[in-house]
Every structure is written in C-alpha cells, then in structure tokens.
Amino acid sequence: MAIGLAVGLFLVVLVLIIVQPRGLSIGWTALGGAVVALLLGIVSWSNVGTVVSIVWDATLTFVAVILISLILDAVGFFEWSALHMIRFARGHGLRLFLLLGVLGALVAMFFANDGAALILTPIVYEQAKALKLDPKATVALIMASGFIADTTSLPLVVSNLVNIVSAGYFHLGFGSYALRMVPVDVVALGASLGVLYLFYRRALPATVTTTALRSPASAIKDSQVFRAAWVVLALLLLGYFASQFLHWPVAIFAGAAAVGLLVIAHRSPVVPIPSLIQNAPWKVVVFSIGMYVVVFGLRNVGLTHLLGTVLTALATHGAVVGIVGTGFVAAALSSVMNNMPTVLINALAIHDATVGPTLHTAMAYANVVGCDLGPKFTPIGSLATLLWLHVLEQRGVRITWGYYMRVGVTLTIPVLVVTLLALWGWSAVIG
C-alpha cells in the first residue's frame, strides 16, 4: 500500500512538472506533492528537514549563478564573447563550429548549463542569421550549442544544479571536485565535438563571410559594469576554491558575487535590476525542496535501497563496471523522469550500496556524469531542455521531439561511454 502511494504520487507530480498544464509552476506542483506526501504519512517532518539541509546550498547557489548570468547578458558579455569567437574563426566553417562549441563549454563551466543553453543559444541563432547561414547550418550550430551545454557541464560544482546537489550530499569540496572532473570534462568536450562534427559535417559551410558582423566592442552596452564584472568573477572563482578550506557553503560566495554585481549595476540604464531579480529562478528553490521530499517517500518505502542493491551487484564485477553501470543507470532514469529527482534517488541508492570507500566516491561522480548527460536522450530529461526548445520556437526554429530524440540518442551514447571510461581511468590515477 505504502509503495503504491509513494510511486503513484511521484509519477503524478513528475507528469505535472513536465506537462505544466495551464502554465502551472513547477514550484507549486512540487510543493503540493510534498504536502500530500506529508498528509499521507509517506514522509515525516524530519525528512523535510533532511531535504532542506541537502538542497538549500545547491538551489541558492544556482539562483545566484543565473542572476550573475542575466546581469552579464544585459551588459553584452556573452554576445561580446561570441563575436570574438566568430572572428577568431577567420571565415573557416569548421573552425567556427569548434570555437562556438568551446565557448559553450566555457559558459557552462562558469555559468551553469542553463545559462549556456538559454542565454548563449539565442545569441548563436542571431549571429547565424547575421552570417546568412542556410537553415541546415543554423540548426547544426543551435543543436551543438544545446548539446554542449549539458555534456560539458561537469567540471565545477557550479556548472550544473545536479553537481551542486551531489557535492552537497556527498560532501565533495570545490577543489576536490574540480581535480576529479575538469580532466573528465575535457574528454567530454572532445568527444562531444567529435560526434557533433560527424553528425553535422555535411551541413557545415566550408567558408563563412564575416564582414557584415558587428565588432565585439559594439556588443558591450555598459563598459563600466563590463570591466567590474571581470574583477567580481575573478574574486568569485577564488571564493569557490576557498570554500573547501573554510568549510563555508558555496552559496555564500555566489550570493556575495551576485549582490556585488547588483550594487555595481544599480545605476546602469541597460540592467533592469527589478526585472532580473523577479526573473531569477526562485521557483527552483521551492521545486527542489518539494520534489526531493516526494523522492524521500520512495526512499522510505525501500525503493532506493533496492536500487542500491543493483548498484552493489554492478560493483562486484569491478570498478569499471561499477562506474560505467552507475552512470548508465543515472542517464537512463534521467531521460525518462528528469535529472533533478534522479540525482537524489541515485545518491540515496549509492549511499545504501555496499562498496568500498574509493569506489563509493567514484560512483558518486558517475551519478553526476549520468545525470548531466542522460537528459540529452529525451526532451523531458531536464527542465532546461524544455525551456530551450520553447525559446527556439519563439524564434521560428521548431525542433520536433522525434528529431531531438533521434539526434540525442545517436550522439549521447558514445559521449557517455567515453566520458565514463575517462572518469574510471582518471579515478584510478588519482585514487
């Protein structure tokens, strides 16, 4: 009975979050699910306290990073970066494709995959129009920017909300996380660019005429805020690494940087501060708490423990099977029920898995890889993808779910395999 209630509630909440009938906020849906779980006795108030302790740092950090991204976008930071990359390509089509991919990886690294997908993709689309690229080449660049945003969101704790949640749950310090995942992310970037090129090589132009492009300097809308942002970002990066040694939450440093930029930009005519604050993803805070309370109901009825036995069985075949298997389990679950609930379900299962401490840590990182890359299998794998498709449709670019899944499965499987093997190899090197 309890199992049926927990699973049924989870499925109802998940469907409502994905479909969002009549624009129903994901935050209200998840919160409603949490309230029902409490009323049905599936979870307790102590479970709610546990969930809040797990996700508060993650969600507030995410909100701060996105707010920083919105301010930078308002002053032209990302358009300035894209124009520089296009000029570096010097009219070479393949070089343009590769450089925009690298730019997407860098934006995802420091400003999260949501920032890369939702802010950079419209810029890439507008520049493709300015370059007068044909529709096939435009779709190739757009799909590449969306794909890269997720597959290269591994390197830092702040590169993906999934990473922040996992780091908080398993107590992974910022520096330790970066040491483990930056080399793995480089492999993921190389693999992503490789499969994207093989898939879209016929759509890419051999040469591109860039004479009609604006100069990068013309993209800067407020030079004072633009220059100050570099200082704030440098201090923020130092703060991230200091957080591990000070044992302070990452949200303190990300929040301080966001507030600092808001203060610097408060008189800027191009930064609509009230609108940016209002449009920051506050609903993610409510969504994370509510959704994870519902997920805890699955734990309380023993389902995550059952998954833990599956992961234990995989680990008995050696480290490579344990790591790759954990990553594929996370990817598969993310593709059908979204990566946000998946990351905690798998984290709880890994916690219950009977494995040694070294493999336990490696499986925690494999869960991150699977939950970061797995959403590329289907449009419902992450909320960012659904928003990304909506943003493109508003600009007249319609990518069907069938096309997305065909491309996603074809490209993601080899990248996922290579990335998980890289994680296994690098984990063996650094212990």
ABEGO torsion letter per residue (X at the ends): XAAAAAAAAAAAAAAAAAAGBGGBBAAAAAAAAAAAAAAAGABBAAAAAAAAAAAAAAAAAAAAAAAAAAAAAAAGAAAAAAAAAAAAAGGBAAAAAAAAAAAAAAAAAAAEAAAAAAAAAAAAAAAAAAAGBBAAAAAAAAAAAAAAAAAAAAABAAABAAAAAAAAAAGBBAAAAAAAAAAAAAAAAAAAAAAAAAAAAAABBABBBAAABBBAAAABABAAAAAAAAAAAAAAAAAAAAAAAAGBBAAAAAAAAAAAAAAAAAABAABBAAAAAAABBAAAAAAAAAAAAAAAAAAAAGAAAAAAAAAAAAAAAEAAAAAAAAAAAAAAAAAAAEAAAAAAAAAAAAAABBBBAAAAAAAAAAAAAAAAAAAAABAAABAAAAAAAAAAAAAGBBBBAAAAAAAAAAAAAAAAAAAAAAAAAAAAAAX
